[in-house]
Amino acid sequence: MSAQASANNNREQVEQVEQIKAADWTDMDLLTRDLAGELLDGEIEAEEKRVAAVTDDPGLTDEQRESAIMLRQRRIEAMRSVRSDLAAAADAPATTPHPLT
């Protein structure tokens, strides 16, 4: 069997997902802003614990420690910024996606 025939055969076997005739955004399992905010809160808390762990890690040089802390703090700042945007968006009215033309 050729490589192309084998790839086509594998694709046919894998492609067993039932396709629905609705836009993705109509699906009810979409991530809500509230849930996204909660997930971000948890990740921010976990990242802050990682910063504390790096700060107390005796196996790192000062340069490694400083670099790791700076990277994690930048990540925390970015997540806090997104979290703030989510909170602001929660106050704004929801919009329905427009179909592509």
C-alpha positions, 0 to 999 in steps of 0.5 A: 500500500502506498504512503498516500493510500495509507494516509487516506485510510488512516484519515477515514478511520480517524474521521468519525466525529459527528459534524453538527450544522451549527456554528461553534459559538452555539455550543453550550460548553464554551468557556465563560468569562467568569470561568476564565477569570476563576482559572486565571485566579488559580493560575496566578496563585500557583505562579506566585507559589512558584516564585516563592519556591524559586526564591528559596531554591538553594540549588540556583545561582543568583543569576538563575534565580533572578532570571526565573523570578523575573520571567514568572513575575512577567507572566503574573503581570500578564495574567493579571492584565488579562484578568482585569480585562475580563472583569471589565468585559464582564460589565459590558454587554455580551455580543453575538459573533457575526458570521463571516461573509 
